[in-house]
Amino acid sequence: MSKLLMDQLAATNMVYSRFSFQYFLDSMQRLGVRSIELYGCTTHFHFYDGGDPIPRLKRQIRDSGLKVISMMPEENVYPVNIAAREKRLRDNTVSLYKRFMDAAAELDCHQMLLCPGRPYRDMPYSEGFQYARDSVQRLAEYGQETGVVLCYENLRIGESTLATNLEDLSRMVWEIDSPYLKCCVDTVPVYAAGEKLADYLEVLGENVHHIHLNDGDPDGHLMWGDGTQDLDEHLDALRAHGYSRYITMEMAAAKYRLDPETYYAQNIRYLSAHFDGGNLSNSW
């Protein structure tokens, strides 16, 4: 079995969205975190805010000494939807995500997460999937131009009907069949669906490009120890399959938003007892 090192862990500004982006960067330095997954939200970083936010963002990240390892534009709250029946909304969404892909490339980050979209629940699954597939195809083709790989992410049934289990997540990857479309596997929807992370790794193999490692009860995107998942079962599956890419701690529950640094520190301490060594700040 391969080893899992703390160096593989990344944090995200999602739970810091009520704080300034500079506070988030300073917090990461205090925690010793080197790698971040950039959550594209107003007012941290979003094109909805007007102007060109990239120069300011590059300067702040450069001065902080942090590395952006993954781009994650907001996809479940804002008026964006790759699986919308309305063509104008789909087209606007694809155009917006292309701008985020450009930003990822400019930040020397060559990976962007992509949620499956939210079709109408009173319409056939096949309709929503086809709309999403067409959007993903266009974005994967743009990935070839920008060098940015898309990571199609599984979601819980309450978030989307399109990729709530291994079969549906795999279907999109197999049908598009592009080196610029891979997967992000989130342990929360895996657990909520009654599945095993080991099965995702077995079926998808090297197509698993990213992991969101979160506790849940069964959902909630909780810090470890606040839910009921078996952390060691997840980690043993990653070790058995030789997973060596990044792993994001995507804590998102509302209760963490008042004091995110304290909860992140607790989560890091919890994980350090289960990983095989390494240090979050080894590459500083």
C-alpha positions in Angstrom: 0.0 0.0 0.0 1.2 3.5 -0.8 1.5 6.2 1.9 -0.8 9.2 2.3 1.1 12.4 3.3 -0.2 15.6 4.8 1.4 17.4 1.9 -1.5 16.1 -0.3 -4.0 18.1 1.7 -5.5 21.3 0.5 -8.0 23.8 2.0 -10.7 25.9 0.4 -12.0 29.4 1.1 -15.6 28.2 0.9 -16.2 28.3 4.7 -14.4 31.7 4.8 -16.8 33.4 2.4 -18.1 35.7 5.2 -14.5 36.9 5.7 -12.2 38.9 3.4 -10.1 36.9 0.9 -6.9 38.3 2.5 -8.1 37.0 5.9 -8.4 33.6 4.4 -4.9 33.7 2.9 -3.5 34.9 6.2 -5.4 32.1 8.0 -3.8 29.5 5.7 -0.4 30.8 6.6 -1.1 30.6 10.3 -2.3 27.0 9.8 0.7 26.0 7.8 -1.4 25.2 4.7 0.4 25.4 1.4 -2.1 24.3 -1.2 -5.6 25.8 -1.7 -8.6 25.0 -3.8 -10.0 28.4 -5.0 -13.7 28.7 -4.5 -15.0 31.2 -7.0 -17.5 33.3 -5.0 -18.3 37.0 -4.6 -16.4 38.9 -3.2 -13.4 36.7 -3.0 -13.1 36.0 -6.7 -15.9 36.1 -9.2 -16.5 37.7 -12.5 -20.0 38.9 -11.3 -18.1 41.5 -9.2 -17.1 43.4 -12.3 -13.8 44.5 -13.8 -10.9 42.1 -14.1 -10.3 40.4 -10.7 -7.4 38.3 -11.9 -4.4 40.7 -11.4 -5.5 41.5 -7.8 -6.0 37.8 -7.1 -2.6 36.8 -8.6 -0.8 39.5 -6.5 -2.5 38.4 -3.3 -1.8 34.7 -3.8 1.8 35.4 -4.9 2.5 37.5 -1.8 0.9 34.8 0.4 3.2 32.1 -0.9 0.3 29.8 -1.5 -0.4 27.6 -4.5 -3.7 27.2 -6.2 -4.1 23.5 -7.0 -7.8 23.5 -8.1 -10.4 26.0 -9.3 -13.9 25.5 -8.0 -16.4 28.1 -9.3 -19.7 28.3 -7.3 -22.2 26.0 -9.2 -25.1 25.2 -6.9 -26.3 28.6 -5.6 -25.6 31.2 -8.3 -27.7 31.4 -11.5 -25.5 28.9 -13.4 -26.6 25.5 -14.6 -24.9 23.3 -17.3 -28.0 21.0 -17.3 -30.7 23.8 -17.7 -33.5 23.2 -20.2 -33.2 26.9 -21.0 -30.5 27.3 -23.8 -29.6 30.8 -22.8 -28.8 29.8 -19.3 -26.7 26.9 -20.5 -24.8 29.0 -22.9 -24.2 31.7 -20.3 -23.0 29.1 -17.9 -20.6 27.6 -20.4 -19.2 31.0 -21.2 -18.7 31.8 -17.5 -16.9 28.6 -16.9 -14.6 29.2 -19.8 -13.6 32.4 -18.1 -12.8 30.5 -14.9 -10.8 28.0 -17.0 -8.8 30.9 -18.4 -8.3 32.2 -14.8 -7.1 28.7 -13.7 -4.6 28.6 -16.5 -3.3 32.1 -15.7 -2.9 31.0 -12.0 -0.9 28.0 -13.2 -3.6 25.8 -12.0 -4.6 23.2 -14.6 -7.7 21.7 -12.9 -11.2 22.9 -12.5 -14.1 21.2 -10.7 -17.4 20.8 -12.5 -20.7 20.0 -10.9 -23.3 18.0 -13.0 -26.0 20.7 -13.1 -29.6 20.7 -11.8 -32.2 19.6 -14.3 -35.9 19.8 -13.5 -36.9 16.9 -11.3 -40.3 16.5 -13.0 -38.5 15.9 -16.4 -36.8 12.6 -17.6 -33.3 12.0 -16.4 -32.2 11.5 -20.0 -33.2 15.1 -20.9 -31.1 16.6 -18.1 -28.2 14.3 -18.8 -28.2 15.2 -22.5 -28.1 19.0 -21.7 -25.3 18.4 -19.2 -23.4 16.2 -21.7 -23.5 18.8 -24.4 -22.2 21.5 -22.0 -19.5 19.2 -20.7 -18.4 18.3 -24.2 -18.0 22.0 -25.1 -16.0 22.7 -21.9 -13.8 19.6 -22.4 -13.0 20.9 -25.9 -12.0 24.2 -24.4 -9.9 22.4 -21.9 -7.8 21.2 -24.8 -7.2 24.9 -25.7 -6.4 26.0 -22.2 -4.7 22.9 -20.8 -7.2 22.8 -17.9 -8.6 19.4 -17.0 -12.2 19.3 -15.8 -13.1 17.2 -12.7 -16.7 16.2 -12.9 -17.9 15.8 -9.3 -20.5 13.6 -7.7 -23.3 15.3 -5.7 -26.0 14.2 -3.2 -29.5 13.6 -4.5 -30.6 16.8 -2.7 -28.2 18.8 -4.9 -28.6 17.2 -8.3 -30.1 14.1 -9.9 -27.3 13.6 -12.4 -24.3 12.2 -10.6 -25.4 10.8 -7.3 -23.8 7.4 -7.7 -20.9 5.6 -9.3 -22.8 4.5 -12.3 -24.0 8.0 -13.3 -20.6 9.7 -12.5 -18.8 7.1 -14.7 -21.3 7.4 -17.5 -20.4 11.0 -18.2 -16.7 10.3 -18.2 -17.0 7.3 -20.5 -19.4 9.0 -23.0 -17.3 12.2 -23.3 -14.0 10.1 -23.4 -11.7 13.1 -23.3 -8.3 13.4 -21.5 -9.7 16.8 -20.4 -12.5 15.3 -18.4 -11.7 13.4 -15.2 -13.5 13.0 -11.8 -13.5 14.6 -8.4 -15.0 12.1 -5.9 -16.5 13.6 -2.8 -16.8 11.2 0.2 -20.1 12.8 1.4 -22.3 11.8 -1.6 -20.4 8.4 -1.7 -21.5 7.8 1.9 -25.0 9.2 1.4 -25.5 6.8 -1.5 -24.5 3.8 0.6 -21.4 3.2 -1.7 -17.7 2.8 -1.0 -14.8 5.0 -2.1 -12.9 1.9 -3.0 -15.5 1.1 -5.7 -15.0 4.5 -7.3 -11.3 4.0 -7.4 -11.6 0.5 -8.8 -14.0 1.4 -11.6 -12.6 4.9 -12.5 -9.0 4.2 -11.9 -6.7 7.1 -13.0 -9.8 9.1 -14.0 -10.1 10.0 -10.3 -8.0 13.2 -10.4 -9.2 14.8 -7.1 -10.7 13.9 -3.8 -12.9 15.9 -1.4 -12.4 14.2 2.0 -15.3 15.2 4.3 -17.2 13.6 7.1 -21.0 13.4 7.0 -24.0 12.3 8.9 -24.8 11.1 6.3 -24.3 14.5 4.5 -23.2 17.9 5.8 -19.6 18.3 4.6 -18.4 18.1 8.2 -15.0 18.2 9.8 -13.7 14.8 10.8 -15.2 13.6 14.1 -18.5 15.5 13.6 -20.0 12.8 11.4 -20.3 9.1 11.2 -18.1 8.1 8.3 -15.2 5.7 8.6 -12.1 7.8 7.8 -9.7 4.9 7.8 -11.8 3.0 5.3 -11.5 5.9 2.9 -7.8 6.3 3.5 -7.1 2.6 3.1 -8.9 2.6 -0.2 -6.7 5.5 -1.4 -3.6 3.8 -0.2 -4.5 0.5 -1.9 -5.0 2.3 -5.2 -1.8 4.3 -4.9 -3.6 7.7 -4.9 -1.0 10.4 -4.9 -2.9 13.5 -6.0 -4.4 16.3 -3.9 -7.1 15.9 -1.3 -9.3 18.9 -0.4 -10.7 19.4 3.1 -14.1 20.9 2.0 -15.7 21.7 5.3 -18.9 23.7 4.5 -21.4 23.4 7.3 -22.9 26.7 8.5 -21.7 26.2 12.1 -18.0 26.5 11.0 -18.5 29.9 9.3 -18.2 32.0 12.5 -14.7 30.7 13.3 -13.4 28.7 10.3 -9.7 28.8 11.4 -10.4 27.1 14.7 -12.4 24.3 13.0 -9.8 23.9 10.2 -7.1 23.5 12.9 -9.1 20.8 14.6 -9.7 19.0 11.3 -6.0 19.1 10.4 -5.1 17.7 13.9 -7.6 14.9 13.5 -6.4 13.9 10.0 -2.7 14.1 11.0 -3.3 11.1 13.3 -4.6 9.0 10.4 -2.2 10.0 7.6 1.3 8.5 7.2 3.4 11.5 7.8 4.5 14.5 5.9 3.8 18.1 6.8 1.3 20.6 5.3 4.1 23.2 5.0 6.9 20.9 3.6 7.0 22.7 0.3 7.2 26.2 1.7 
